[in-house]
Amino acid sequence: MAQQRPEPWAPWMGTEARLRRTASPSLVHYVSRMKNLLGGLGAFFLMTASANAGPPDRDVLRVATWLVGSFDNHAQAAADQAANAPYQHDAAVMIGRPVDDPVVFQDGLYLYVESRRDGEPRPYWQRVYRLKKSAGQVRIEVFKIDGQVLGPLGLEPQMLSSLNPSDLKKEDGCDVLLDIKRDEYVGSTAPRSCRSDYKGSAYVFSTMRVTKDLVVTLDRGYDEKGIQTFGPSDGRGYEFRRTEK
């Protein structure tokens, strides 16, 4: 018999009971009311954050919830091939999973995000995001993961439960600031701030658009003269559409 896969928020199952034991009645009421608005996974983000630092920001919770799940760009890749587009996006999948443990991570909502090309055993992109509210925007801070856990983590997602802050190193200058636009969040890194030497680059400029069922990411490298070194040449990002919550 196939073993049932645990839900992505399984490590937090005890958070609601602890919150009800320790939090004030007004905070418990707030959490209960917001759970009705945000739904299942959003509720677990909400309870975890509330157990640590009081009621969290609704937009932060919304972005975090929308980034969790399984996504692919298969429709985009097929359309590129059919149209013989100048830039052909590789067929790929993106997976987002919560890694926030209220005992270890107490300064924001954390997500593990990976992307892998179809047919390749290991991800080409593995990062941890920390989400916060920042002056009316949602800030996504980007962390590299220690190499000793990076490989196994891509193959064994359950290892997220053993991830801790010492495994992470912040990528300075690479924060993505998302503007709030009704039913979507759109933003980018600051110009020329995210340094990278990949393929002869001096920096990377990244943009992101997040909706309930679509995540569009665009990473382009440039040298010191502003000449593009990698990434889609036509300015079209990878369009990852939700396949599973």
N, C-alpha and C positions, 0 to 999 in steps of 0.2 A: 504494500500500500504506500502511495506517495506521501511523504511527510508534508503536512500543511505548513506553508510559509508564514512566519509571523508577520503581523501588521507592522509597518514602519515605525509606529509610535509605541510599540510594545514596551520599551524600557521605561515609559512614563506611566504605566498603568497604576502605580501607587500614588501618583502625585495628587489626584483629586481628594483621596481620603486624607492625606496629610494636610492638604490645604484646609479642608473642612474642620480638622482638629485644631489647627493653629491660627487660622486667619480670623479677622474680625467679621461679624455678620454682614456688614456693609460690603466688604470685599467678596465674600462668598456670593452675595446677591448679585454683584456686578459680574462675576464670572459666569453665573448661571444664566443671566440675561444675554451676555455676549455669546455664550455657547449656542443659543438658539439662532443667533444671526450668522455665526461663522461656520457652523456645521462640525462634523467629526474631527478631522485632523486639526482644524483651526482651534478647536476646543482644547486639545492637548497642548498646543503651543501656548494658549492662553493660560491654562492651569500651571504649566511649568514656569512661565515668566512671572505669574502672579505670586507663586510660592516663593520666588526669590526676591522680587523688588516691587511688589504692588502692581496695580493694573497697567498692562503694557499698552502701547499705541496700536490702534486698530489697523492702520495702514501697514505697519511692520508685520503684524500678524497675517494680514491679507497677502502680502508679497511672499512671506515664508510659506504659507499654505499653498499658494499657486505654483511655487517652485518645486514642491515635493510631488514625486510621482515618476512615471516613465513617459518619455517623449521620443518621437523620431521625426526625421525630415524626409522620409521616404517619398512622399508626394512631391516635394520640391526637387529631389534628386531625379525622379522619373521625368518630371516636366523639363528639367534642364537637358536631360539626354534626348528627349523627344524633340525639343526645339533646337538642338545643337547649339545651346547657349555658349557664348564666349568663355564664361567661367562656369565650370561644372562642379556643383557642390557634391562632395562625397556623401553617400548614404551613411547615416550615423544615428546613434541613439544617445539620449541624455537621461540620466537618472539623478534624482534629488532625494536625499534621505535626511531626516532630522538626526542630529547627534547630540543635542543638548541634554545633559544629565544635570538635574538640579543640585546634585551633590558636588559636582566638579566644575561645571560651567555656570557661573553666576552673574555674568556681565553682558548678556544679550542672548538672542536666539541664534543657534548655530545649525548650519546645513552642510552636509557632504554632497558635492556635485561631481559627477564624472560624465565624460563623453567618450564613446568608442565607435570606431568605424565598423561597418558591417564586415563580418568575416575575420576580424582581428580579435585575439583572445584578451588583450589588455587595453585599458583605456588610454587615450592619448592626452586626456585632460583630467586631473584629479585635484580638487581644491576644497577647502572649507570656507564657507561664507559666514560672517557674523553680521546680523541685521540689527540696525538701530535707527531711531528717528534723529534727524539732524537738521535743525533750522527749517522745518517745514518740508523736508525731503526724507526719503528712505535711503539710508547709507548702507551699502554692502561693502564690508571690509573683506579682503581676500587673503587667505592664508595658504602657504605651501605646507605640505605634509612631509614629515621626516621619511627619508628613503627606506628606512628599515620596516616601516609599516605600509608604505605606499603600494608596493606590488601586491602583497597579500590582501590588502583592503579592497583592491579592484576585483579580486576573484572571490573573496569571502566577505560579503557585506555585513555579516553578523559581527565582524571585528570592530564595527563602529562602537560597540558597547565598551571596548577597552581603550578607545581613543581618549587622550587627555591633553590639556593645554601645552605640556612640554613637547608634544609631537608637532606643534604648529609654529610657523614663523610667518609673521605678517609681511605682505608685499607692500612696502611703503610706496605711496604715490599711486596705488592702483585701485583705490576705492571707487566704486561706482555710485553716483548720486542720482537717484530716481525722482523725477518730478511726478506729482500726483495729478492724473488727468482722468477724472471720473472712473471709468472702468478699465483703465490701464495705467501702467507706470513706465515712464520712458526716461532714459538718462545715459550718462557716459562717464568715463574717467575725465580728469582734468587734462587739458592739452599738454603734451610733452612731459607728463609727470611720471608715467609708469615706465621705468627704465627696463630695457631688455636688449640682449645681444644676439637674440635668435635670428639666424640667417642674415647676419650683418646689420641688424637693426640697432638703433639708439634708444627707441622707445616704442611702446605699443599704445594705440588709441582704441579703446573698447566702447561699444555702445550696447544697450540692452533695452528690450521692450518686453514687459511681462503682462499677460492677461490671464484670465481664468484657465484657458486651455491652449495657450500659445506662448512660447518663449522664443524671442528672436535675439540672437547674439551675433555680434560682428566684431572681430578682432583683426586689426591691420597694423603691420609694423612699418616703421619709417626710419631712414637714416638721419644723420644730423642735418642734411640738406633738405629734408622733407620728401625724399623720394621713397615711394612705397617699396618695401622689401618682401612682404608676404601678406596673405589674406585676399579675399575676394576683390578683384579689380573693378567690378561693376558696382560696388557699394551695397550689394544685397547680402544680408546676414543669413546665418543658418536658421531656418524656420522649423523649430521643434514643436510639433503638435502632440497634445496629450494622447497617450494610448491607454494609460492606467493611472488611477489615483494612488 
